Amino acid sequence: MSRTSSYSVDPARLEGVVREPLFAAVAAEAAKQDIPAFAIGGYVRDRLIGRPCKDVDFVVEGDGIAFARSVAKRLGAGEVHVFKNFGTAMFIYADEQVEFVGARKESYNRNSRKPEVEPGSIKDDQERRDFTINALAVSMNPGSLGALVDPFGGIMDLDRGLIRTPLDPDITFSDDPLRMLRAVRFANQLGFVIDPLTFDAIKRNAKRLEIISAERIHTELNKIILTRKPSVGFILLRDAGLLQEFFPEFVELSGAEEKHGIGHKDNFYHTLQVLDNVCEKSDDLWLRWGAILHDIAKPRTKRFEPGHGWTFHGHEDKGARMVPGIFRRLKLPLDEQMKFVQKLVALHLRPIALTKVEVTDSAIRRLLFDAGDDIDALMILCRADITSKNEKKKERYLRNYEVVMEKLKEVEAKDQVRNFQPPITGEDIMRAFNIPPCKLIGDIKTVIKDAILDGRIQNDRAQAWELMVEEGSKLGLKMEPGSGAISSK
């Protein structure tokens, strides 16, 4: 199987590693205590393929916590953080996070991914690793110092760009189903492919994700979303039957229906193209989530209208209402990040609509007001949403977007409308008309806001006060004596 990544495996990259201060200290302590110690896992993998890595893991055949303290003392490192429940210890050295654990072997209960653990050998420890490329170890011991310990052909899999389990993949994934998501994540991050036998086992065990917490799932999902081209990961998740288990709404986007010779685009692949387009412009995780969810309600709003074709009327509003439920189920944050995504979903059609008509200052003001400081993120999403295969149509939309962008800058510079606050407050209205809090106050504020956004009055207290008096009179309200003066704010 050919590799798809741009990495080249170079064993020479391990030469001299034991002479680096950290590794030399570990080797010296291993020799002093006569305890087998090994660098293992992601650091070894990344060192071999020349990928940056700031985390270094060591496994020792003994007390990993005590060993960590000895190495930290030898290096003059800072505080050693101990996690007794996991039998690990960690400290920071030269901007690297260094972690130690005692070698162990594990056995699993089918209803939990938390194993029963007992002390073991380096072989036991490598057998419990998720993939062969993560089971690679480097000896820190006299007589074999710097030697690669590779019982499962991990270096060959690195060279081939292959994700494969050390042992029977059905057992590996049934024991800890989170490893299935990690397989997809590593394939996506590294540009590797998943071994066919391993992938078949993922499909057989997809239902086992039911024992994994939503927090664990969204952590892996977010790592996939933050890759350079997350569409690859999402396609793998769907084809393996994993995505259906925790994000069925996204799978529902799949498929293109045809009726009377009229079809619509496959919104699953369209959404992934939008996501990849956004990734070329921004590393913002929540903007990427906005891309993922911008059309999420299309399956639920799809209608065929004779003489017109397929429609998805209101999918932006329904999609925005779906966002909190999806975030809640995946245990994603329900704070400002969720509201940001919800806003992007609700507004994502507005700039597109402006490219189809002559742009008015009023429409631009309303867009600036509704988007606020998120206008730039919204415009990235909307430009990314142009995925037409008709190049002339695509170029026309992009040219129109440039007009909208220039108009946004022009109106913002002139009117300062982004995040503006109307100059008349609810308290002003209550004092002026001597009324308690009620619906009329909101109605008057809306009239003032709309008048400013439509350009009928300036964002000016005197003009807004005059309109307030006029609107109050229409509603049968009388000015409180002495309240006619317009005070400056």
N, C-alpha and C positions, 0 to 999 in steps of 0.2 A: 504494500500500500504506500503510495507516494505521500510525502509530507506536503502540507499546505502552508507552513509557516516560513518565515525568513530567517529562522535561527540556524546556526550550524553548531553541532556538538563538537567540542574540542577538549578532550581529556587533559591537554596540557594546561588548561586553565586551573587545574587543581594543583599543579606543581608550585611549590613554594608557599602553599596556603598555611602549612604548619609553622612557617617562620613568621607569620604575622602575629603581633603581640597577643591577641585574644587566643588564637589557636595554640600558640606556644605555651601560654599559661595553662590551658586545659591539658595539653600533652604532659607538661611538667607535673601537674597535680595528679594525673592518671598514673604516671610512673611512680610518684612518691607514695600514693596510697595503694598502688597495685590493684587499681580498679579499671576494668575495661570501659573506655569512653569513646563516643563516636559523634561527629557532626552528622546530621541526618535531615532528610526531608527537603523542603522547598529551597533552602539556601544552597544545598548541593546541586539540586536540579538547575536553579537559576545561574549558579556559577558556571556550570557546564555549558549552558547555552548563551552566556554573556548577557543575561538579563539582570537589571538592577534588583537588589534585595537587601532590605535593612533588618530583617529578622533572622537570627541564627539560633537554631535548635540543636541541643546536645542531648544524647541519651547515654546513661551510664548503667552498668550492671551493678546497682547498689542504691545507696541513698542519694537521690538526685538533689534534694534540698541541701543536705550537708555539703555535698560536693560543690554546689553553686556558691555557697558561702565561702568555701576555701578558695575557689577561683577568684571571686570578687575581692577577697582580701589580698590575694597575690597581685591583682591588677591595680589595687587601690581604687576600685570602682565604688560607686555610691551605694545607696540602700538596696538591700536584697528584698524583694517582695515575694512573700511565700503564700501559695494557694494550697493549703493542706488537703482540701477536698479532692484536688486533682493530683496531688503529689508533685507539684511543680514549683519552681522558684525562678524569678526573673530579675535581671538588673539591666541598666543602661550603660553601655560602654562605647565611647567614640561614636555616638549617634546611632548605635545599633542596639536593638532590643535582643537581649541574650537570654535564652530560656533553657532550663535543665529539667530533666525528668528521669526517673528510674525506669529501666527497661521493664516491660510488663507484657503479660499475655491476658487476653480477654475472652469472656464468654457472655453471650447475650440471652436475655429473656425476650421472647417474641413480641411482647407487648410494650417494649421500651427500647430506646436506642442507648440507654445508659448501661454499660457493661459491668459485669463482675470482674474485678481486676485483681491479679496477683503478680508478685515479682516474676520476672522472666529473663531470658537472654536477649542478645541483640537479634538473633534469628526470630524469636517470638515477637519482638517488637516490630520487625520489618514485615512479618506476616500479617499483622493487624492493620497495616497501612492501607489507605484507600486505593492507590494506584502504583504501578511499578515505578513510575518516574518520581514518585514521592517516597519511595522506599530506599532510595540510594543513600549510602552512608560512607563517611570517610573516617578511617581509623585514626585515633589519637594516641595509639599505644606503641610502646617500644617493640621493635621487631617488625611492625607493619605500619609504621607511622606514615600517614598520607595515602595509604592504599585505599582504593575504591572497593567497598563491600556491596556487591550487586547480585544477590541470589536469584533475582527474577527477570533478569535481562532488561532492567530499566534503561540502561544507556543505549541499548539497541532501540527501545521504544522512543527515546528522546530523538535518536537519529532519524527514525521513521516518522516522527510526529504522531505518535499513537498513544491514546489513552486506553489503558488496559489494567485490570485488577490483578494483584499478585496471586490470589487464590480463586476458587470458584466464584464467579461474579454473582450468582444467585444467592450464595451465602453472604458475600460481602454486602450486597444491597439490602437483603432481608434483615441482616443484623443492624445496619445503620442506613436507613433509606435516604438520609441527607446526602450520602455519597453520590446518589444519582444526580442531584442538582450540581454537586461539585464536579462531576464528570463533564457536564455541559459547560459549566463555568470555565474549567481549565481548557476545554476544547476551544471555547470562544476567545479566552484571553490569549492563549498561546498560538492560535491558528492551527491546532492539531485536529485529528479526526478520532472518533471513538471506534475502537475495535468492534467489528460486527458482532462477535459473540457477546461482548460486554454490552453493546447497545440492545441486543435482543433480550438480555437479562434485565435491563432497565425497563423495557416494555412489559416484561412479565411481572415485574415487581412495582410498577407505578402506583398501584393502590396502597402500597405500604407507606406512602407519604402521609397517610391519615394519622400516624403516630408522631409526626413531626410538628412542632409548634409553629404557629404563623410567624413568630419572630425569627426563627431559624430560616424559614422559607424566604421571607422577604429580604433577609440579609444576603442570601445567595443570589436572589433575583436582582437586587440592586447592584451587586457586583457584575452581573451579566449586563445590566442596563448601562453601566459605566464603562464597558469595553468600547473599543474603537468602532466596531460594527456589530451592535447587539442583535441585529436581525438574524444573524447566524445562530445565536443562542436560542432565540424564540422559536425558530423553525425546528431546531433540535428538540426543544421542550415539547412542542406540539406533536412532532412525529413520534416521540418516545411515549406519548400519553401522559406526560407529567403536567403540562400546562392545564389540561382539563381538570386536574385534581384540585387546583387552588385558584385558577383564574379562568373559569369557564366563559365569562363574558368576552374575553379576548378570542377564544377559540370560535365563538359564535360569529365572529367577523369573517370566517373562512367561507370561500365559495362564491361563485358568480352565477346568478340565476338569469335565465333567458325566457322571454315571453313574447310571442308574436314577432319573433326575430329581433327583439330589442333586449340587450343585456346590460348589466352594470359591472363595474370593476370589482375584483376580489378585494374587499376592504381589509382583509388580514394582511395581504402583501402590500397594499397601498399604505397601511399604517406603518408597516415596517420600513418602507421606503422613506416615509416622512420622518420616522425616528432616526434612521441613518443620516438623513439630510440635516436634521437638527444637530446630530453628533459632530458633524463637520464644522459647526459654528459655535458650539457651546459644550462645556463639561458639566453644566448645571444638572444635577440629578432630577430636580423637580420640573425643570423645563422638559427634560426627556420624558418624564411621566406625563406631562401635558400632551406630548406627541402621542404617547401610547393610548391615552384616553380620549383624544379629541373627537374621534368618530365612534366611540364605544357604544352609543345608543342607535347606531344605524340599523342593526338587525331588528330592533324593537320599533322603529319608525318607518320601516320599508313598506312602500305601497306601490302598486302598479296602476297608473292612471291612463286609461285608454286615450289615445291621441296625443299623449305627452310622454309617457314612459315611466321609468322608475323614479320615485321621489323618496326623500328622507326628511320631510318637513319637521322642524322642531328638534332635530337630533342634538343640536347644540344645547338646548335648554334641558332636555331629558338627560343628556349625558352629564351635564353639570350636577343634576340632582342625583345621579348614580355615583358620583365620585366619593361622597362620604361613606356610603355603604361598602364600597370596594376597599377604601382605606381602612375602615373599621375591621373588616374581615381579615385583611392581611396584616393587621396591627401596625399599620403605617401611622405616622404622626397625624393627629387630628387638629393641628394648630395652624400656624400661618402657612406652612408648606402645603397643606391640604387646600386651604383657601386660595392659594396661588394657582394650584393646578385647576381647581374648580373655575376660577376666573378665566384661565386660558381656554378651557373647554367651552365655557359660555360665550366667549367673545371671538372664537377663532374664525367665524364666518364674516365678521364685520369688516375687516380690512379687504377681504376678497370682494365683498359687495361693492366697496368703494372703487375698485379697479374697473367695474363694469359700467359706471355712470360718471358723469362729470362731477368732480369732487367739489363739495361746497364747504365753506368755512364752518357752517353749523354742524355738518356731519363729522368733520374733523374735531371740533370742540367736544362733541359728545363722546367720541372715541377716546380722546385724551382724558376726559373726565372719568369715564368708566374704567379705563385701563390704569390710570394713574402712573405710578413709577414702574409698572410692569409692561408698559407699552413697547419697550425695546424687545423684551422676551416674546411678547405676542407677535411682533413683526417677524422675528426669527422663525417662529412656528408657522406663521401664515405663508412665508416665502417657501418654507420646506414642504408645505402642503401642495405645492404645484408639482405634480408628478405625471402630468400628461405626456403620452408618447408622441403627441403631435407637437413637433418642435416649434412650428410657427405659432401655435396657440400658446405654448409655454413661454416663448420669447415675448409675445404680446403682453401676457400677464405680468411678466417680470419688468417690462418697460413701464407698465401702468403702476406697478408697485413703487418704482422710482419716483413717479409723480406724486403718489400718496406720501412717500417718505419726505419729499421736499415740502409738501404742503403741511405735514405735521410739524416740521421744523419752523416753518414760516408762522403758522398760527400760534405755536407755543411761544415763540419769541415775542409776538405781538400781544397776545392775550394772557399769557401766563396762566393757562387754564388747568394745567395738569395738577391734580389734587387741590384745586381751589376750594375755598370755603365761602359760601354765599355770605355777603356782608350783613345780612339780617338774620339774627338768631331766633330760636323759639322763645327765649326769654324776652327779646325785644317785642315780639308779637303779643305775648301775654300781657306785658306792661302797657303797650300802646292801646290795647282794646279791653284791658282789665278782665281777662278771661282766664279760666284755669286750663291745665293741660287737656287737650282734646284733639280730635281729628282735623279740625279746621286749621290748626297751626301747621300741621304737615302739608295740608293742601296749599296754603299760602306759600310756604317755603318751596314747594315744588314749582309753583307758578314763577317764582323769582328765579329759581335755578334754571328752568327751561328758557326763560326770557334772556338770561345771560348767555346760555349755551347757543341759543338761536340767533344771538347778535342783536336782539331788539333793544336791549339796554346794555350799558357797560357794567363791568364788575365793580360797581361804585355804590357806596352806601347811600348817597343822596338819591340816586336814580332808583335804587332798590326800595328805599323807604317810600318814595312816591308811589311805586307800583304796589307796595304792601297796603298803603292807605286805600288805593283804588280798588284792589281785590277785596279788602275787608268790607268796603262799602257795598260791593256786589253781594257779599254774603250776609249783609244785614248787621254788620258790626259797627259800633260807634267808637270813635276815638276817645280815650280817656282824657279829660281836661288836663292841660299841662304837659301832655306827652308828645305834642307835635314837634318839639324841637328835635333836630337830628344831631345827636352827639357823635363826635368822631370816636373811632375805636383805637 
